[in-house]
Amino acid sequence: MRKLIKKVVYCLIAFVGFYVSAFFWHKVDLHAWYTFPTLVTIALAEAGLIALAIWKSID
């Protein structure tokens, strides 16, 4: 049970971290060609891959 909680916490940290970084990157780079929803989509995709790697690595 502890391993499951650990996996879920790490995955949530990955998702929140990428969402926050996308938000701040959007605010800093005002001349970017992409929009905030695009950044969030990219961030969620990357966070999903990292979460999957974390999920598989914790046994």
Buried (B, 14 or more C-beta within 10 A) or exposed (E): EEEEEEBEEBBEBBBEBBBEBBBEBBEEEEEEEEEEEEBBEBBBEBBBEBBEEBBEEEE
